[in-house]
Amino acid sequence: MILNFVWLFFFFAAFLACLVQWLVLGDATVFNHVLQEAFAMAKTAFEIALGLTGVLSFWLGIMKVGEKAGAVALLARLVDPLFRRLFPGIPAGHPASGAMLLNIGANMLGLDNAATPMGIQAMRAMQELNPDKERASDAQILFLTLNASGLTLIPVSIMTYRAQLGAANPADVFLPILLATFFSTLAGLLAVSFVQKIRLHHPVVLAWLLGMCTAVFGTLWYFARLSAAQLATTSAFVSGFTLFAIIVAFLALATWRRVRAFDVFVEGAKEGFQTSIAVLPYLVAILVGIAVFRASGGMDLLMKGVSAALAVFGVPADVVPALPTALMKPLSGSGARGMMIDAMKTYGADSFIGRLSCMFQGAADTTFYIVAVYFGAVGVKYTRHTIPCCLIADVTGAVAAIGIAYLFFPP
């Protein structure tokens, strides 16, 4: 229902914005421009789905090997004490738990190409337990909200852009981004827990959350002591080593248990093509809607209106120029990235606005893209409270980013 409302809003608002540009500004070409952008984005959506095919085939093949060899079940038993309480609808030791753990770990390391197939595998495993195949289950909603909250330990791509744009210390946003995304993830968890009445005060849950917080801040303490060059080198090593070690471990366990790894891999890889085809209509729908809204000028009007309203309510002028990145991030990762880069080019990579834009970019993920891909892969049409909970996480991450920016980089 909510996704349907948002999608229709994109088109209706875009048409109104086009009418304003035609009748008030005299721009009669705006309608054709919007249509061209819609067609171009439809092509882009196909290319994204096509690009996912190879990655999905490879990782779903590896996941199938891990599942047959028992590795996913081992991971599921490892996190069972926590997941049994956060995801009461998932039986103990179910493969969905292991797939979710791998997805969350890949996201924390910034391994997007690996995280998406693992996340889709987790959604498919949970869909098998879902009594209503067109309606999102509680477990799927919580998992997707945690995924969309964007918890990342090492924002390598943001640091790379900062280096290219002349930042004196490209890694100086590393700690602020981690803190902001930590708060967004925590807000997402609290929002879903409130709706689904999950008992976060259970001793086991509290112990796990405390342990994960200790691990996150311990990792943060270690990386914060490194120089920018050391940070880039170490993060690349940790990411690459961890991912390749998982692949080899799955294959080694399959060999030990006499699983025909190659045949199982091919069986799983075949599912990658089918999954990418299933995702395509959802991608086309949401990406074209966003493209139409942006090309019509509606996105610019919305951002200016929000910025003006926030200024009236006392939001400092230093924050307003960076807000377009925060407003765009739930809608379009590439759009938010472009606005982040534009802010750094306009105001400087080491300016307060430039750094805050980077923090907005890293504090959350592309909510609507993730909803389209993950739910589209399993055919869920009714997302229930997924989007509100994800947006709560996004807003919390943005607010936290502002406060942390003033703490670390006072203008």
C-alpha positions in Angstrom: 0.0 0.0 0.0 2.7 2.5 1.0 5.0 1.6 -1.9 2.0 2.0 -4.3 1.2 5.4 -2.8 4.9 6.5 -3.2 5.1 5.3 -6.8 1.9 7.0 -7.8 3.1 10.2 -6.1 6.2 10.3 -8.2 4.1 10.3 -11.4 1.3 12.7 -10.3 3.8 15.1 -8.7 6.0 14.9 -11.8 3.0 15.8 -14.1 2.1 18.8 -11.9 5.7 20.0 -11.9 5.8 19.7 -15.7 2.6 21.8 -16.0 4.1 24.5 -13.8 7.2 24.6 -16.0 5.1 24.7 -19.2 2.5 27.3 -18.1 4.6 29.5 -15.8 8.1 29.2 -17.2 7.2 28.5 -20.8 9.2 25.3 -21.2 7.2 23.2 -23.6 10.0 20.6 -24.0 9.7 19.4 -20.4 7.2 16.7 -21.2 9.4 15.2 -23.8 12.5 15.5 -21.6 10.7 13.6 -18.8 9.7 10.8 -21.2 13.2 10.5 -22.5 14.5 10.2 -18.9 11.9 7.5 -18.2 12.9 5.5 -21.2 16.6 5.9 -20.4 16.0 4.8 -16.8 14.0 1.8 -17.9 17.1 0.8 -20.0 19.3 1.5 -17.0 17.1 -0.8 -14.8 17.5 -3.6 -17.4 21.2 -3.1 -17.4 21.3 -3.2 -13.6 19.3 -6.4 -13.6 21.5 -7.8 -16.4 24.6 -6.8 -14.4 23.2 -8.6 -11.4 22.8 -11.8 -13.3 26.5 -12.9 -13.3 27.0 -11.8 -9.7 23.8 -13.5 -8.5 24.7 -16.7 -10.4 28.1 -16.9 -8.8 27.1 -16.1 -5.3 23.9 -18.1 -5.3 26.0 -21.0 -6.6 28.5 -20.6 -3.7 25.6 -20.3 -1.3 24.1 -23.5 -2.6 27.4 -25.2 -2.0 27.6 -23.8 1.5 24.0 -24.9 2.2 24.6 -28.5 0.9 27.9 -28.8 2.8 26.3 -27.6 6.0 28.2 -24.4 6.4 25.1 -22.2 6.3 23.5 -24.4 9.0 26.6 -24.0 11.2 26.4 -20.2 10.9 22.6 -20.5 11.7 23.4 -22.4 14.9 26.0 -19.8 15.8 23.5 -16.9 15.8 20.5 -18.9 16.8 20.4 -17.6 20.4 20.0 -14.0 19.1 17.9 -14.7 15.9 15.5 -16.9 17.8 14.4 -13.9 19.8 14.7 -11.2 17.0 13.1 -13.5 14.4 10.7 -15.7 16.3 9.1 -16.9 13.1 12.3 -18.6 11.9 13.0 -22.1 13.3 16.2 -22.8 15.1 19.1 -23.6 12.7 17.1 -22.6 9.6 19.3 -21.7 6.6 17.8 -18.2 6.6 19.8 -17.3 9.7 23.1 -18.2 8.1 22.3 -16.3 5.0 21.3 -13.2 7.0 24.6 -13.4 9.0 26.6 -13.5 5.8 24.7 -10.6 4.3 25.1 -8.4 7.3 28.8 -9.2 7.5 29.2 -8.4 3.8 27.4 -5.1 4.2 29.5 -4.1 7.2 32.6 -4.7 5.0 31.2 -2.7 2.2 31.0 -5.7 -0.2 27.8 -4.7 -2.1 28.3 -7.2 -4.9 28.4 -10.0 -2.3 25.8 -8.6 0.1 22.9 -8.4 -2.4 22.9 -12.1 -3.5 23.3 -13.2 0.1 20.4 -11.0 1.1 18.3 -12.3 -1.7 19.1 -15.9 -0.6 18.0 -14.9 3.0 14.8 -13.5 1.7 14.1 -16.6 -0.4 14.7 -18.8 2.7 12.3 -16.7 4.8 9.8 -16.7 1.9 9.6 -20.5 2.3 8.3 -19.9 5.9 6.0 -17.1 4.9 2.3 -18.3 5.0 1.2 -15.4 2.7 3.5 -15.2 -0.2 2.4 -11.8 -1.4 2.6 -10.2 2.1 5.9 -9.4 3.8 6.5 -11.5 7.0 7.7 -10.0 10.2 11.1 -11.6 9.8 11.5 -10.2 6.2 10.6 -6.7 7.4 13.2 -6.7 10.2 15.9 -8.1 8.1 15.3 -5.6 5.3 15.1 -2.7 7.7 18.5 -3.7 9.2 19.8 -4.0 5.7 18.5 -0.7 4.5 19.9 1.1 7.6 23.3 0.8 6.0 25.6 -0.2 8.8 29.1 -0.1 7.2 32.4 -0.4 9.0 34.6 0.9 6.2 33.1 3.5 3.7 35.9 2.9 1.1 34.0 4.5 -1.9 33.3 7.7 0.0 36.9 8.0 1.0 38.0 7.4 -2.6 35.8 10.3 -3.8 37.2 12.5 -1.1 40.7 11.7 -2.1 39.9 12.4 -5.8 38.5 15.8 -4.8 41.5 16.9 -2.9 40.6 16.2 0.8 43.6 16.7 3.0 42.6 13.5 5.0 40.1 11.5 3.0 39.5 9.2 6.0 38.6 11.9 8.5 34.8 11.0 7.9 35.4 7.4 8.7 34.6 7.6 12.5 31.7 10.0 12.1 30.0 7.9 9.3 30.3 4.7 11.5 28.7 6.5 14.4 25.9 7.9 12.3 25.1 4.6 10.6 25.3 2.9 14.0 22.5 5.1 15.2 20.4 4.6 12.1 20.7 0.8 12.4 19.8 1.0 16.1 16.7 3.2 15.3 15.6 0.8 12.6 15.8 -2.1 15.1 13.9 -0.2 17.7 11.2 0.9 15.3 10.5 -2.7 14.0 10.8 -4.1 17.6 8.1 -1.6 18.7 5.7 -2.6 15.9 6.3 -6.3 16.2 6.6 -6.2 20.0 10.1 -7.9 20.1 11.6 -8.0 23.6 14.9 -6.3 23.2 15.4 -6.3 27.0 15.8 -10.0 27.1 19.2 -10.9 28.7 20.4 -12.9 25.6 19.5 -10.1 23.2 21.2 -7.5 25.4 24.3 -9.6 25.7 24.6 -10.0 21.9 23.9 -6.3 21.3 26.6 -5.4 23.9 29.0 -7.8 22.3 28.4 -6.4 18.8 28.7 -2.8 20.0 32.0 -3.8 21.6 33.2 -5.4 18.4 32.1 -2.4 16.3 33.8 0.2 18.5 36.9 -2.0 19.0 37.2 -2.2 15.2 36.6 1.5 15.1 39.4 2.2 17.7 41.8 0.1 15.6 41.1 1.7 12.3 41.0 5.2 13.7 44.7 4.9 14.6 45.7 4.2 11.0 46.7 6.8 8.4 44.6 7.3 5.3 46.9 5.1 3.2 47.1 2.4 5.9 43.3 2.5 6.3 42.7 2.0 2.6 45.2 -0.9 2.3 44.0 -2.6 5.5 40.3 -2.3 4.7 40.9 -3.7 1.2 42.9 -6.6 2.7 40.3 -7.4 5.3 37.4 -7.3 2.8 39.2 -9.4 0.2 40.6 -11.9 2.6 37.3 -12.4 4.5 35.3 -12.9 1.3 37.7 -15.3 -0.3 38.2 -17.2 2.9 34.4 -17.8 3.1 34.4 -19.2 -0.5 37.3 -21.5 0.2 35.8 -22.6 3.5 32.5 -23.5 1.8 34.4 -25.5 -0.8 36.7 -27.2 1.7 33.7 -28.3 3.8 32.0 -29.6 0.7 35.1 -31.6 -0.2 35.3 -33.0 3.3 31.7 -34.0 3.3 32.0 -35.4 -0.3 29.5 -33.0 -1.8 29.8 -32.7 -5.6 30.6 -29.0 -5.3 30.7 -28.2 -9.1 27.3 -29.8 -9.8 25.8 -28.1 -6.7 27.3 -24.8 -7.8 25.8 -25.0 -11.2 22.4 -25.9 -9.7 22.5 -22.8 -7.6 23.9 -20.6 -10.3 20.9 -21.4 -12.5 18.7 -19.7 -9.9 20.7 -16.4 -10.4 19.3 -15.8 -13.9 15.7 -16.6 -12.8 16.1 -14.2 -9.8 17.4 -11.3 -11.9 14.4 -11.8 -14.3 12.1 -11.7 -11.3 13.7 -8.5 -10.0 13.6 -6.6 -13.3 9.9 -5.4 -13.3 10.2 -4.1 -9.7 13.4 -2.2 -10.6 11.9 -0.7 -13.7 8.9 0.5 -11.8 10.7 2.2 -8.9 13.7 3.6 -10.9 11.5 5.0 -13.6 9.2 6.6 -11.0 12.2 8.3 -9.4 13.7 9.4 -12.8 10.4 11.0 -13.8 10.0 12.9 -10.6 13.6 14.1 -10.8 13.5 15.0 -14.5 10.3 17.0 -14.1 11.9 19.3 -11.5 9.7 18.0 -8.8 12.7 16.7 -6.8 14.4 20.1 -6.9 11.2 21.8 -5.8 10.8 19.3 -2.9 14.3 19.7 -1.8 14.1 23.5 -1.9 10.8 23.4 0.0 12.2 21.1 2.7 15.4 23.2 3.0 13.3 26.4 3.4 11.0 24.8 5.9 13.9 23.6 8.0 15.6 27.0 7.9 12.3 28.5 9.3 12.5 26.0 12.1 16.0 27.1 13.0 18.1 24.5 11.2 21.5 26.2 10.8 22.3 27.5 7.3 25.5 25.4 7.3 23.4 22.3 7.1 20.9 23.3 4.4 23.2 23.0 1.3 24.1 19.4 2.3 20.5 18.3 2.8 19.9 17.3 -0.9 22.2 14.3 -0.4 20.2 13.2 2.7 16.9 13.6 0.9 18.1 11.8 -2.3 19.7 8.8 -0.5 16.6 6.8 0.2 15.5 7.3 -3.5 18.7 6.9 -5.5 22.2 5.9 -4.6 23.7 7.4 -7.8 21.7 10.6 -7.4 22.8 11.0 -3.8 26.4 10.2 -4.8 26.2 12.9 -7.5 24.9 15.5 -5.0 27.6 14.5 -2.5 30.3 15.1 -5.2 28.6 18.4 -6.3 28.6 19.6 -2.6 32.3 18.8 -2.3 33.1 20.5 -5.6 31.1 23.6 -4.8 32.1 24.1 -1.1 35.3 22.0 -0.9 36.0 18.4 0.2 37.2 19.6 3.6 34.4 22.1 4.2 31.7 21.5 6.8 29.1 21.0 4.0 31.4 18.7 2.0 32.0 16.5 5.0 28.4 16.5 6.1 27.3 15.4 2.6 29.7 12.5 2.8 28.2 11.6 6.2 24.7 11.7 4.8 25.8 9.5 2.0 27.2 6.9 4.4 24.6 7.1 7.1 21.9 5.1 5.3 21.2 3.0 2.2 18.9 3.3 -0.8 15.7 2.2 0.9 13.4 2.1 -2.2 16.0 0.3 -4.3 16.5 -2.3 -1.6 12.8 -2.8 -1.2 12.3 -3.2 -4.9 15.2 -5.7 -5.3 14.7 -7.8 -2.2 10.9 -8.0 -2.2 10.8 -8.3 -6.0 13.1 -11.3 -5.9 10.6 -13.2 -3.8 7.3 -11.8 -5.3 6.2 -9.9 -2.2 3.7 -7.1 -3.1 2.5 -5.8 0.3 5.4 -4.5 2.3 3.4 -3.5 5.4 5.5 -1.4 7.8 8.8 -1.9 6.0 9.1 1.5 4.4 8.1 3.6 7.5 10.6 1.7 9.6 13.3 2.1 7.0 12.6 5.8 6.7 12.8 6.2 10.5 16.3 4.7 10.3 17.2 7.1 7.5 16.0 10.2 9.3 17.7 9.1 12.5 21.0 8.6 10.6 20.6 12.1 9.0 19.9 13.8 12.4 22.8 11.9 14.0 25.1 12.9 11.1 24.3 16.6 11.7 25.0 16.4 15.4 28.2 14.3 15.0 29.4 16.7 12.2 29.1 19.6 14.6 31.1 17.6 17.2 33.9 16.5 14.8 34.0 19.4 12.3 32.6 22.5 13.8 32.2 25.2 11.1 
